[in-house]
Amino acid sequence: MAIRPASAEIFGGTLKASQISQRLNREELIDFAQNLLLLTYEYSPKDLANIIDNYLAQLPGGEDWFE
């Protein structure tokens, strides 16, 4: 899973992989990943990057995605 590499990136690397895992809602994470996969079926490769950026910007903290 991507939690181990993420532990080095978020919170300045101060959290261990197990601490990050405890903070995640596994069902929400799987739902989010499935929604991203569905986007690949709905949009052309040309449009997909912008669609994904807009999707990510709607997440909590995503308002800074475009800055």
mmCIF file as Biopython writes it, N, C-alpha, C and O atoms, coordinates in Angstrom:
data_model
#
loop_
_atom_site.group_PDB
_atom_site.id
_atom_site.type_symbol
_atom_site.label_atom_id
_atom_site.label_alt_id
_atom_site.label_comp_id
_atom_site.label_asym_id
_atom_site.label_entity_id
_atom_site.label_seq_id
_atom_site.pdbx_PDB_ins_code
_atom_site.Cartn_x
_atom_site.Cartn_y
_atom_site.Cartn_z
_atom_site.occupancy
_atom_site.B_iso_or_equiv
_atom_site.auth_seq_id
_atom_site.auth_asym_id
_atom_site.pdbx_PDB_model_num
ATOM 1   N N  . MET A ? 1  ? 0.835   -1.172 0.000   1.0 0.0 1  A 1 
ATOM 2   C CA . MET A ? 1  ? 0.000   0.000  0.000   1.0 0.0 1  A 1 
ATOM 3   C C  . MET A ? 1  ? 0.886   1.243  0.000   1.0 0.0 1  A 1 
ATOM 4   O O  . MET A ? 1  ? 2.079   1.159  0.292   1.0 0.0 1  A 1 
ATOM 5   N N  . ALA A ? 2  ? 0.321   2.358  -0.317  1.0 0.0 2  A 1 
ATOM 6   C CA . ALA A ? 2  ? 1.073   3.595  -0.446  1.0 0.0 2  A 1 
ATOM 7   C C  . ALA A ? 2  ? 1.264   4.320  0.880   1.0 0.0 2  A 1 
ATOM 8   O O  . ALA A ? 2  ? 1.800   5.429  0.903   1.0 0.0 2  A 1 
ATOM 9   N N  . ILE A ? 3  ? 0.845   3.728  1.961   1.0 0.0 3  A 1 
ATOM 10  C CA . ILE A ? 3  ? 0.952   4.415  3.254   1.0 0.0 3  A 1 
ATOM 11  C C  . ILE A ? 3  ? 2.404   4.600  3.660   1.0 0.0 3  A 1 
ATOM 12  O O  . ILE A ? 3  ? 2.765   5.660  4.173   1.0 0.0 3  A 1 
ATOM 13  N N  . ARG A ? 4  ? 3.227   3.618  3.449   1.0 0.0 4  A 1 
ATOM 14  C CA . ARG A ? 4  ? 4.628   3.728  3.862   1.0 0.0 4  A 1 
ATOM 15  C C  . ARG A ? 4  ? 5.330   4.893  3.155   1.0 0.0 4  A 1 
ATOM 16  O O  . ARG A ? 4  ? 5.948   5.713  3.833   1.0 0.0 4  A 1 
ATOM 17  N N  . PRO A ? 5  ? 5.261   5.002  1.814   1.0 0.0 5  A 1 
ATOM 18  C CA . PRO A ? 5  ? 5.896   6.162  1.174   1.0 0.0 5  A 1 
ATOM 19  C C  . PRO A ? 5  ? 5.249   7.482  1.596   1.0 0.0 5  A 1 
ATOM 20  O O  . PRO A ? 5  ? 5.930   8.502  1.700   1.0 0.0 5  A 1 
ATOM 21  N N  . ALA A ? 6  ? 3.946   7.464  1.837   1.0 0.0 6  A 1 
ATOM 22  C CA . ALA A ? 6  ? 3.263   8.693  2.235   1.0 0.0 6  A 1 
ATOM 23  C C  . ALA A ? 6  ? 3.727   9.170  3.600   1.0 0.0 6  A 1 
ATOM 24  O O  . ALA A ? 6  ? 3.717   10.371 3.871   1.0 0.0 6  A 1 
ATOM 25  N N  . SER A ? 7  ? 4.132   8.251  4.462   1.0 0.0 7  A 1 
ATOM 26  C CA . SER A ? 7  ? 4.549   8.650  5.806   1.0 0.0 7  A 1 
ATOM 27  C C  . SER A ? 7  ? 5.777   9.546  5.767   1.0 0.0 7  A 1 
ATOM 28  O O  . SER A ? 7  ? 6.003   10.329 6.690   1.0 0.0 7  A 1 
ATOM 29  N N  . ALA A ? 8  ? 6.565   9.441  4.719   1.0 0.0 8  A 1 
ATOM 30  C CA . ALA A ? 8  ? 7.738   10.301 4.582   1.0 0.0 8  A 1 
ATOM 31  C C  . ALA A ? 8  ? 7.362   11.684 4.071   1.0 0.0 8  A 1 
ATOM 32  O O  . ALA A ? 8  ? 8.124   12.635 4.246   1.0 0.0 8  A 1 
ATOM 33  N N  . GLU A ? 9  ? 6.193   11.810 3.439   1.0 0.0 9  A 1 
ATOM 34  C CA . GLU A ? 9  ? 5.808   13.065 2.809   1.0 0.0 9  A 1 
ATOM 35  C C  . GLU A ? 9  ? 4.885   13.927 3.656   1.0 0.0 9  A 1 
ATOM 36  O O  . GLU A ? 9  ? 5.006   15.152 3.644   1.0 0.0 9  A 1 
ATOM 37  N N  . ILE A ? 10 ? 3.962   13.309 4.393   1.0 0.0 10 A 1 
ATOM 38  C CA . ILE A ? 10 ? 2.989   14.126 5.113   1.0 0.0 10 A 1 
ATOM 39  C C  . ILE A ? 10 ? 3.457   14.420 6.530   1.0 0.0 10 A 1 
ATOM 40  O O  . ILE A ? 10 ? 4.182   13.631 7.137   1.0 0.0 10 A 1 
ATOM 41  N N  . PHE A ? 11 ? 3.040   15.543 7.033   1.0 0.0 11 A 1 
ATOM 42  C CA . PHE A ? 11 ? 3.421   16.005 8.366   1.0 0.0 11 A 1 
ATOM 43  C C  . PHE A ? 11 ? 4.933   16.017 8.548   1.0 0.0 11 A 1 
ATOM 44  O O  . PHE A ? 11 ? 5.433   15.776 9.647   1.0 0.0 11 A 1 
ATOM 45  N N  . GLY A ? 12 ? 5.653   16.297 7.478   1.0 0.0 12 A 1 
ATOM 46  C CA . GLY A ? 12 ? 7.109   16.402 7.561   1.0 0.0 12 A 1 
ATOM 47  C C  . GLY A ? 12 ? 7.788   15.114 7.960   1.0 0.0 12 A 1 
ATOM 48  O O  . GLY A ? 12 ? 8.898   15.137 8.490   1.0 0.0 12 A 1 
ATOM 49  N N  . GLY A ? 13 ? 7.137   13.991 7.714   1.0 0.0 13 A 1 
ATOM 50  C CA . GLY A ? 13 ? 7.729   12.698 8.040   1.0 0.0 13 A 1 
ATOM 51  C C  . GLY A ? 13 ? 7.688   12.357 9.515   1.0 0.0 13 A 1 
ATOM 52  O O  . GLY A ? 13 ? 8.390   11.452 9.965   1.0 0.0 13 A 1 
ATOM 53  N N  . THR A ? 14 ? 6.865   13.077 10.280  1.0 0.0 14 A 1 
ATOM 54  C CA . THR A ? 14 ? 6.829   12.847 11.723  1.0 0.0 14 A 1 
ATOM 55  C C  . THR A ? 14 ? 5.919   11.693 12.126  1.0 0.0 14 A 1 
ATOM 56  O O  . THR A ? 14 ? 5.982   11.223 13.262  1.0 0.0 14 A 1 
ATOM 57  N N  . LEU A ? 15 ? 5.076   11.232 11.208  1.0 0.0 15 A 1 
ATOM 58  C CA . LEU A ? 15 ? 4.179   10.120 11.523  1.0 0.0 15 A 1 
ATOM 59  C C  . LEU A ? 15 ? 4.706   8.822  10.934  1.0 0.0 15 A 1 
ATOM 60  O O  . LEU A ? 15 ? 5.267   8.801  9.838   1.0 0.0 15 A 1 
ATOM 61  N N  . LYS A ? 16 ? 4.519   7.751  11.673  1.0 0.0 16 A 1 
ATOM 62  C CA . LYS A ? 16 ? 4.872   6.417  11.181  1.0 0.0 16 A 1 
ATOM 63  C C  . LYS A ? 16 ? 3.715   5.898  10.330  1.0 0.0 16 A 1 
ATOM 64  O O  . LYS A ? 16 ? 2.589   6.385  10.428  1.0 0.0 16 A 1 
ATOM 65  N N  . ALA A ? 17 ? 4.011   4.904  9.495   1.0 0.0 17 A 1 
ATOM 66  C CA . ALA A ? 17 ? 2.984   4.327  8.627   1.0 0.0 17 A 1 
ATOM 67  C C  . ALA A ? 17 ? 1.784   3.839  9.437   1.0 0.0 17 A 1 
ATOM 68  O O  . ALA A ? 17 ? 0.642   4.006  9.009   1.0 0.0 17 A 1 
ATOM 69  N N  . SER A ? 18 ? 2.028   3.246  10.591  1.0 0.0 18 A 1 
ATOM 70  C CA . SER A ? 18 ? 0.920   2.742  11.420  1.0 0.0 18 A 1 
ATOM 71  C C  . SER A ? 18 ? 0.048   3.885  11.942  1.0 0.0 18 A 1 
ATOM 72  O O  . SER A ? 18 ? -1.166  3.727  12.067  1.0 0.0 18 A 1 
ATOM 73  N N  . GLN A ? 19 ? 0.655   5.032  12.245  1.0 0.0 19 A 1 
ATOM 74  C CA . GLN A ? 19 ? -0.112  6.181  12.718  1.0 0.0 19 A 1 
ATOM 75  C C  . GLN A ? 19 ? -0.995  6.745  11.604  1.0 0.0 19 A 1 
ATOM 76  O O  . GLN A ? 19 ? -2.132  7.148  11.849  1.0 0.0 19 A 1 
ATOM 77  N N  . ILE A ? 20 ? -0.468  6.769  10.391  1.0 0.0 20 A 1 
ATOM 78  C CA . ILE A ? 20 ? -1.260  7.245  9.256   1.0 0.0 20 A 1 
ATOM 79  C C  . ILE A ? 20 ? -2.413  6.290  8.999   1.0 0.0 20 A 1 
ATOM 80  O O  . ILE A ? 20 ? -3.542  6.723  8.769   1.0 0.0 20 A 1 
ATOM 81  N N  . SER A ? 21 ? -2.137  5.010  9.038   1.0 0.0 21 A 1 
ATOM 82  C CA . SER A ? 21 ? -3.161  3.996  8.793   1.0 0.0 21 A 1 
ATOM 83  C C  . SER A ? 21 ? -4.317  4.133  9.780   1.0 0.0 21 A 1 
ATOM 84  O O  . SER A ? 21 ? -5.474  3.939  9.407   1.0 0.0 21 A 1 
ATOM 85  N N  . GLN A ? 22 ? -4.017  4.462  11.025  1.0 0.0 22 A 1 
ATOM 86  C CA . GLN A ? 22 ? -5.053  4.623  12.042  1.0 0.0 22 A 1 
ATOM 87  C C  . GLN A ? 22 ? -5.933  5.833  11.761  1.0 0.0 22 A 1 
ATOM 88  O O  . GLN A ? 22 ? -7.096  5.854  12.163  1.0 0.0 22 A 1 
ATOM 89  N N  . ARG A ? 23 ? -5.403  6.835  11.083  1.0 0.0 23 A 1 
ATOM 90  C CA . ARG A ? 23 ? -6.152  8.058  10.805  1.0 0.0 23 A 1 
ATOM 91  C C  . ARG A ? 23 ? -7.026  7.957  9.555   1.0 0.0 23 A 1 
ATOM 92  O O  . ARG A ? 23 ? -7.899  8.797  9.339   1.0 0.0 23 A 1 
ATOM 93  N N  . LEU A ? 24 ? -6.797  6.942  8.741   1.0 0.0 24 A 1 
ATOM 94  C CA . LEU A ? 24 ? -7.536  6.801  7.490   1.0 0.0 24 A 1 
ATOM 95  C C  . LEU A ? 24 ? -8.830  6.033  7.690   1.0 0.0 24 A 1 
ATOM 96  O O  . LEU A ? 24 ? -8.902  5.099  8.489   1.0 0.0 24 A 1 
ATOM 97  N N  . ASN A ? 25 ? -9.837  6.439  6.959   1.0 0.0 25 A 1 
ATOM 98  C CA . ASN A ? 25 ? -11.076 5.681  6.888   1.0 0.0 25 A 1 
ATOM 99  C C  . ASN A ? 25 ? -10.942 4.788  5.663   1.0 0.0 25 A 1 
ATOM 100 O O  . ASN A ? 25 ? -11.044 5.258  4.530   1.0 0.0 25 A 1 
ATOM 101 N N  . ARG A ? 26 ? -10.719 3.527  5.888   1.0 0.0 26 A 1 
ATOM 102 C CA . ARG A ? 26 ? -10.424 2.581  4.805   1.0 0.0 26 A 1 
ATOM 103 C C  . ARG A ? 26 ? -11.535 2.541  3.753   1.0 0.0 26 A 1 
ATOM 104 O O  . ARG A ? 26 ? -11.254 2.493  2.555   1.0 0.0 26 A 1 
ATOM 105 N N  . GLU A ? 27 ? -12.796 2.560  4.197   1.0 0.0 27 A 1 
ATOM 106 C CA . GLU A ? 27 ? -13.917 2.524  3.256   1.0 0.0 27 A 1 
ATOM 107 C C  . GLU A ? 27 ? -13.944 3.771  2.379   1.0 0.0 27 A 1 
ATOM 108 O O  . GLU A ? 27 ? -14.170 3.675  1.172   1.0 0.0 27 A 1 
ATOM 109 N N  . GLU A ? 28 ? -13.715 4.941  2.976   1.0 0.0 28 A 1 
ATOM 110 C CA . GLU A ? 28 ? -13.683 6.180  2.197   1.0 0.0 28 A 1 
ATOM 111 C C  . GLU A ? 28 ? -12.530 6.172  1.205   1.0 0.0 28 A 1 
ATOM 112 O O  . GLU A ? 28 ? -12.677 6.635  0.074   1.0 0.0 28 A 1 
ATOM 113 N N  . LEU A ? 29 ? -11.398 5.653  1.620   1.0 0.0 29 A 1 
ATOM 114 C CA . LEU A ? 29 ? -10.230 5.591  0.749   1.0 0.0 29 A 1 
ATOM 115 C C  . LEU A ? 29 ? -10.488 4.688  -0.457  1.0 0.0 29 A 1 
ATOM 116 O O  . LEU A ? 29 ? -10.130 5.034  -1.583  1.0 0.0 29 A 1 
ATOM 117 N N  . ILE A ? 30 ? -11.105 3.542  -0.222  1.0 0.0 30 A 1 
ATOM 118 C CA . ILE A ? 30 ? -11.425 2.625  -1.318  1.0 0.0 30 A 1 
ATOM 119 C C  . ILE A ? 30 ? -12.458 3.252  -2.245  1.0 0.0 30 A 1 
ATOM 120 O O  . ILE A ? 30 ? -12.344 3.138  -3.465  1.0 0.0 30 A 1 
ATOM 121 N N  . ASP A ? 31 ? -13.461 3.910  -1.681  1.0 0.0 31 A 1 
ATOM 122 C CA . ASP A ? 31 ? -14.478 4.585  -2.489  1.0 0.0 31 A 1 
ATOM 123 C C  . ASP A ? 31 ? -13.843 5.668  -3.358  1.0 0.0 31 A 1 
ATOM 124 O O  . ASP A ? 31 ? -14.170 5.803  -4.537  1.0 0.0 31 A 1 
ATOM 125 N N  . PHE A ? 32 ? -12.940 6.431  -2.766  1.0 0.0 32 A 1 
ATOM 126 C CA . PHE A ? 32 ? -12.238 7.486  -3.500  1.0 0.0 32 A 1 
ATOM 127 C C  . PHE A ? 32 ? -11.440 6.896  -4.664  1.0 0.0 32 A 1 
ATOM 128 O O  . PHE A ? 32 ? -11.485 7.416  -5.779  1.0 0.0 32 A 1 
ATOM 129 N N  . ALA A ? 33 ? -10.721 5.826  -4.405  1.0 0.0 33 A 1 
ATOM 130 C CA . ALA A ? 33 ? -9.918  5.185  -5.450  1.0 0.0 33 A 1 
ATOM 131 C C  . ALA A ? 33 ? -10.805 4.643  -6.565  1.0 0.0 33 A 1 
ATOM 132 O O  . ALA A ? 33 ? -10.461 4.756  -7.742  1.0 0.0 33 A 1 
ATOM 133 N N  . GLN A ? 34 ? -11.935 4.062  -6.206  1.0 0.0 34 A 1 
ATOM 134 C CA . GLN A ? 34 ? -12.854 3.553  -7.223  1.0 0.0 34 A 1 
ATOM 135 C C  . GLN A ? 34 ? -13.423 4.682  -8.072  1.0 0.0 34 A 1 
ATOM 136 O O  . GLN A ? 34 ? -13.581 4.531  -9.283  1.0 0.0 34 A 1 
ATOM 137 N N  . ASN A ? 35 ? -13.731 5.807  -7.445  1.0 0.0 35 A 1 
ATOM 138 C CA . ASN A ? 35 ? -14.228 6.958  -8.202  1.0 0.0 35 A 1 
ATOM 139 C C  . ASN A ? 35 ? -13.179 7.468  -9.180  1.0 0.0 35 A 1 
ATOM 140 O O  . ASN A ? 35 ? -13.510 7.836  -10.307 1.0 0.0 35 A 1 
ATOM 141 N N  . LEU A ? 36 ? -11.927 7.493  -8.763  1.0 0.0 36 A 1 
ATOM 142 C CA . LEU A ? 36 ? -10.865 7.906  -9.683  1.0 0.0 36 A 1 
ATOM 143 C C  . LEU A ? 36 ? -10.754 6.939  -10.855 1.0 0.0 36 A 1 
ATOM 144 O O  . LEU A ? 36 ? -10.571 7.364  -11.996 1.0 0.0 36 A 1 
ATOM 145 N N  . LEU A ? 37 ? -10.862 5.659  -10.583 1.0 0.0 37 A 1 
ATOM 146 C CA . LEU A ? 37 ? -10.823 4.667  -11.663 1.0 0.0 37 A 1 
ATOM 147 C C  . LEU A ? 37 ? -11.988 4.848  -12.627 1.0 0.0 37 A 1 
ATOM 148 O O  . LEU A ? 37 ? -11.818 4.726  -13.840 1.0 0.0 37 A 1 
ATOM 149 N N  . LEU A ? 38 ? -13.161 5.136  -12.097 1.0 0.0 38 A 1 
ATOM 150 C CA . LEU A ? 38 ? -14.319 5.360  -12.964 1.0 0.0 38 A 1 
ATOM 151 C C  . LEU A ? 38 ? -14.106 6.551  -13.890 1.0 0.0 38 A 1 
ATOM 152 O O  . LEU A ? 38 ? -14.580 6.547  -15.026 1.0 0.0 38 A 1 
ATOM 153 N N  . LEU A ? 39 ? -13.403 7.558  -13.415 1.0 0.0 39 A 1 
ATOM 154 C CA . LEU A ? 39 ? -13.124 8.718  -14.266 1.0 0.0 39 A 1 
ATOM 155 C C  . LEU A ? 39 ? -12.348 8.318  -15.518 1.0 0.0 39 A 1 
ATOM 156 O O  . LEU A ? 39 ? -12.512 8.923  -16.577 1.0 0.0 39 A 1 
ATOM 157 N N  . THR A ? 40 ? -11.507 7.303  -15.391 1.0 0.0 40 A 1 
ATOM 158 C CA . THR A ? 40 ? -10.713 6.878  -16.554 1.0 0.0 40 A 1 
ATOM 159 C C  . THR A ? 40 ? -11.589 6.265  -17.636 1.0 0.0 40 A 1 
ATOM 160 O O  . THR A ? 40 ? -11.198 6.232  -18.802 1.0 0.0 40 A 1 
ATOM 161 N N  . TYR A ? 41 ? -12.761 5.783  -17.268 1.0 0.0 41 A 1 
ATOM 162 C CA . TYR A ? 41 ? -13.695 5.223  -18.246 1.0 0.0 41 A 1 
ATOM 163 C C  . TYR A ? 41 ? -14.617 6.290  -18.838 1.0 0.0 41 A 1 
ATOM 164 O O  . TYR A ? 41 ? -15.166 6.114  -19.926 1.0 0.0 41 A 1 
ATOM 165 N N  . GLU A ? 42 ? -14.780 7.389  -18.116 1.0 0.0 42 A 1 
ATOM 166 C CA . GLU A ? 42 ? -15.724 8.422  -18.533 1.0 0.0 42 A 1 
ATOM 167 C C  . GLU A ? 42 ? -15.096 9.521  -19.380 1.0 0.0 42 A 1 
ATOM 168 O O  . GLU A ? 42 ? -15.797 10.180 -20.148 1.0 0.0 42 A 1 
ATOM 169 N N  . TYR A ? 43 ? -13.796 9.730  -19.256 1.0 0.0 43 A 1 
ATOM 170 C CA . TYR A ? 43 ? -13.156 10.861 -19.922 1.0 0.0 43 A 1 
ATOM 171 C C  . TYR A ? 43 ? -11.993 10.403 -20.786 1.0 0.0 43 A 1 
ATOM 172 O O  . TYR A ? 43 ? -11.365 9.376  -20.529 1.0 0.0 43 A 1 
ATOM 173 N N  . SER A ? 44 ? -11.728 11.183 -21.803 1.0 0.0 44 A 1 
ATOM 174 C CA . SER A ? 44 ? -10.610 10.874 -22.698 1.0 0.0 44 A 1 
ATOM 175 C C  . SER A ? 44 ? -9.298  11.177 -21.982 1.0 0.0 44 A 1 
ATOM 176 O O  . SER A ? 44 ? -9.270  11.982 -21.052 1.0 0.0 44 A 1 
ATOM 177 N N  . PRO A ? 45 ? -8.221  10.543 -22.407 1.0 0.0 45 A 1 
ATOM 178 C CA . PRO A ? 45 ? -6.915  10.840 -21.798 1.0 0.0 45 A 1 
ATOM 179 C C  . PRO A ? 45 ? -6.566  12.330 -21.877 1.0 0.0 45 A 1 
ATOM 180 O O  . PRO A ? 45 ? -5.909  12.868 -20.986 1.0 0.0 45 A 1 
ATOM 181 N N  . LYS A ? 46 ? -7.004  12.975 -22.928 1.0 0.0 46 A 1 
ATOM 182 C CA . LYS A ? 46 ? -6.729  14.409 -23.099 1.0 0.0 46 A 1 
ATOM 183 C C  . LYS A ? 46 ? -7.365  15.241 -21.980 1.0 0.0 46 A 1 
ATOM 184 O O  . LYS A ? 46 ? -6.766  16.206 -21.506 1.0 0.0 46 A 1 
ATOM 185 N N  . ASP A ? 47 ? -8.570  14.870 -21.564 1.0 0.0 47 A 1 
ATOM 186 C CA . ASP A ? 47 ? -9.309  15.632 -20.555 1.0 0.0 47 A 1 
ATOM 187 C C  . ASP A ? 47 ? -9.091  15.134 -19.130 1.0 0.0 47 A 1 
ATOM 188 O O  . ASP A ? 47 ? -9.408  15.840 -18.173 1.0 0.0 47 A 1 
ATOM 189 N N  . LEU A ? 48 ? -8.562  13.942 -18.982 1.0 0.0 48 A 1 
ATOM 190 C CA . LEU A ? 48 ? -8.522  13.277 -17.682 1.0 0.0 48 A 1 
ATOM 191 C C  . LEU A ? 48 ? -7.715  14.030 -16.622 1.0 0.0 48 A 1 
ATOM 192 O O  . LEU A ? 48 ? -8.146  14.117 -15.472 1.0 0.0 48 A 1 
ATOM 193 N N  . ALA A ? 49 ? -6.569  14.566 -16.985 1.0 0.0 49 A 1 
ATOM 194 C CA . ALA A ? 49 ? -5.733  15.258 -15.986 1.0 0.0 49 A 1 
ATOM 195 C C  . ALA A ? 49 ? -6.482  16.421 -15.343 1.0 0.0 49 A 1 
ATOM 196 O O  . ALA A ? 49 ? -6.435  16.587 -14.125 1.0 0.0 49 A 1 
ATOM 197 N N  . ASN A ? 50 ? -7.171  17.224 -16.148 1.0 0.0 50 A 1 
ATOM 198 C CA . ASN A ? 50 ? -7.922  18.357 -15.595 1.0 0.0 50 A 1 
ATOM 199 C C  . ASN A ? 50 ? -9.100  17.892 -14.750 1.0 0.0 50 A 1 
ATOM 200 O O  . ASN A ? 50 ? -9.408  18.498 -13.724 1.0 0.0 50 A 1 
ATOM 201 N N  . ILE A ? 51 ? -9.755  16.825 -15.175 1.0 0.0 51 A 1 
ATOM 202 C CA . ILE A ? 51 ? -10.889 16.288 -14.419 1.0 0.0 51 A 1 
ATOM 203 C C  . ILE A ? 51 ? -10.409 15.788 -13.054 1.0 0.0 51 A 1 
ATOM 204 O O  . ILE A ? 51 ? -11.056 16.042 -12.037 1.0 0.0 51 A 1 
ATOM 205 N N  . ILE A ? 52 ? -9.295  15.090 -13.031 1.0 0.0 52 A 1 
ATOM 206 C CA . ILE A ? 52 ? -8.747  14.585 -11.763 1.0 0.0 52 A 1 
ATOM 207 C C  . ILE A ? 52 ? -8.329  15.744 -10.864 1.0 0.0 52 A 1 
ATOM 208 O O  . ILE A ? 52 ? -8.578  15.708 -9.659  1.0 0.0 52 A 1 
ATOM 209 N N  . ASP A ? 53 ? -7.701  16.767 -11.430 1.0 0.0 53 A 1 
ATOM 210 C CA . ASP A ? 53 ? -7.334  17.938 -10.631 1.0 0.0 53 A 1 
ATOM 211 C C  . ASP A ? 53 ? -8.564  18.562 -9.982  1.0 0.0 53 A 1 
ATOM 212 O O  . ASP A ? 53 ? -8.538  18.909 -8.801  1.0 0.0 53 A 1 
ATOM 213 N N  . ASN A ? 54 ? -9.636  18.705 -10.747 1.0 0.0 54 A 1 
ATOM 214 C CA . ASN A ? 54 ? -10.872 19.277 -10.200 1.0 0.0 54 A 1 
ATOM 215 C C  . ASN A ? 54 ? -11.463 18.382 -9.115  1.0 0.0 54 A 1 
ATOM 216 O O  . ASN A ? 54 ? -11.979 18.878 -8.114  1.0 0.0 54 A 1 
ATOM 217 N N  . TYR A ? 55 ? -11.390 17.079 -9.307  1.0 0.0 55 A 1 
ATOM 218 C CA . TYR A ? 55 ? -11.891 16.124 -8.313  1.0 0.0 55 A 1 
ATOM 219 C C  . TYR A ? 55 ? -11.089 16.247 -7.015  1.0 0.0 55 A 1 
ATOM 220 O O  . TYR A ? 55 ? -11.665 16.286 -5.928  1.0 0.0 55 A 1 
ATOM 221 N N  . LEU A ? 56 ? -9.776  16.308 -7.130  1.0 0.0 56 A 1 
ATOM 222 C CA . LEU A ? 56 ? -8.919  16.431 -5.947  1.0 0.0 56 A 1 
ATOM 223 C C  . LEU A ? 56 ? -9.131  17.759 -5.236  1.0 0.0 56 A 1 
ATOM 224 O O  . LEU A ? 56 ? -9.043  17.828 -4.010  1.0 0.0 56 A 1 
ATOM 225 N N  . ALA A ? 57 ? -9.406  18.808 -5.991  1.0 0.0 57 A 1 
ATOM 226 C CA . ALA A ? 57 ? -9.612  20.128 -5.401  1.0 0.0 57 A 1 
ATOM 227 C C  . ALA A ? 57 ? -10.868 20.178 -4.539  1.0 0.0 57 A 1 
ATOM 228 O O  . ALA A ? 57 ? -11.000 21.068 -3.698  1.0 0.0 57 A 1 
ATOM 229 N N  . GLN A ? 58 ? -11.788 19.243 -4.732  1.0 0.0 58 A 1 
ATOM 230 C CA . GLN A ? 58 ? -13.020 19.210 -3.947  1.0 0.0 58 A 1 
ATOM 231 C C  . GLN A ? 58 ? -12.840 18.519 -2.595  1.0 0.0 58 A 1 
ATOM 232 O O  . GLN A ? 58 ? -13.735 18.567 -1.752  1.0 0.0 58 A 1 
ATOM 233 N N  . LEU A ? 59 ? -11.707 17.888 -2.387  1.0 0.0 59 A 1 
ATOM 234 C CA . LEU A ? 59 ? -11.439 17.207 -1.122  1.0 0.0 59 A 1 
ATOM 235 C C  . LEU A ? 59 ? -11.086 18.214 -0.034  1.0 0.0 59 A 1 
ATOM 236 O O  . LEU A ? 59 ? -10.683 19.335 -0.344  1.0 0.0 59 A 1 
ATOM 237 N N  . PRO A ? 60 ? -11.230 17.835 1.239   1.0 0.0 60 A 1 
ATOM 238 C CA . PRO A ? 60 ? -10.813 18.738 2.315   1.0 0.0 60 A 1 
ATOM 239 C C  . PRO A ? 60 ? -9.352  19.140 2.133   1.0 0.0 60 A 1 
ATOM 240 O O  . PRO A ? 60 ? -8.483  18.286 1.954   1.0 0.0 60 A 1 
ATOM 241 N N  . GLY A ? 61 ? -9.092  20.429 2.178   1.0 0.0 61 A 1 
ATOM 242 C CA . GLY A ? 61 ? -7.746  20.947 1.960   1.0 0.0 61 A 1 
ATOM 243 C C  . GLY A ? 61 ? -7.402  21.121 0.496   1.0 0.0 61 A 1 
ATOM 244 O O  . GLY A ? 61 ? -6.327  21.622 0.166   1.0 0.0 61 A 1 
ATOM 245 N N  . GLY A ? 62 ? -8.296  20.718 -0.379  1.0 0.0 62 A 1 
ATOM 246 C CA . GLY A ? 62 ? -8.031  20.771 -1.812  1.0 0.0 62 A 1 
ATOM 247 C C  . GLY A ? 62 ? -8.138  22.145 -2.427  1.0 0.0 62 A 1 
ATOM 248 O O  . GLY A ? 62 ? -7.776  22.335 -3.589  1.0 0.0 62 A 1 
ATOM 249 N N  . GLU A ? 63 ? -8.628  23.106 -1.669  1.0 0.0 63 A 1 
ATOM 250 C CA . GLU A ? 63 ? -8.758  24.455 -2.219  1.0 0.0 63 A 1 
ATOM 251 C C  . GLU A ? 63 ? -7.405  25.035 -2.629  1.0 0.0 63 A 1 
ATOM 252 O O  . GLU A ? 63 ? -7.352  25.952 -3.448  1.0 0.0 63 A 1 
ATOM 253 N N  . ASP A ? 64 ? -6.326  24.519 -2.078  1.0 0.0 64 A 1 
ATOM 254 C CA . ASP A ? 64 ? -4.981  24.990 -2.424  1.0 0.0 64 A 1 
ATOM 255 C C  . ASP A ? 64 ? -4.359  24.178 -3.556  1.0 0.0 64 A 1 
ATOM 256 O O  . ASP A ? 64 ? -3.203  24.408 -3.909  1.0 0.0 64 A 1 
ATOM 257 N N  . TRP A ? 65 ? -5.103  23.235 -4.130  1.0 0.0 65 A 1 
ATOM 258 C CA . TRP A ? 65 ? -4.563  22.325 -5.135  1.0 0.0 65 A 1 
ATOM 259 C C  . TRP A ? 65 ? -4.008  23.069 -6.344  1.0 0.0 65 A 1 
ATOM 260 O O  . TRP A ? 65 ? -2.994  22.661 -6.910  1.0 0.0 65 A 1 
ATOM 261 N N  . PHE A ? 66 ? -4.663  24.154 -6.742  1.0 0.0 66 A 1 
ATOM 262 C CA . PHE A ? 66 ? -4.267  24.866 -7.951  1.0 0.0 66 A 1 
ATOM 263 C C  . PHE A ? 66 ? -3.239  25.958 -7.690  1.0 0.0 66 A 1 
ATOM 264 O O  . PHE A ? 66 ? -2.814  26.635 -8.627  1.0 0.0 66 A 1 
ATOM 265 N N  . GLU A ? 67 ? -2.835  26.142 -6.453  1.0 0.0 67 A 1 
ATOM 266 C CA . GLU A ? 67 ? -1.860  27.208 -6.142  1.0 0.0 67 A 1 
ATOM 267 C C  . GLU A ? 67 ? -0.452  26.689 -6.192  1.0 0.0 67 A 1 
ATOM 268 O O  . GLU A ? 67 ? 0.492   27.443 -5.959  1.0 0.0 67 A 1 
#
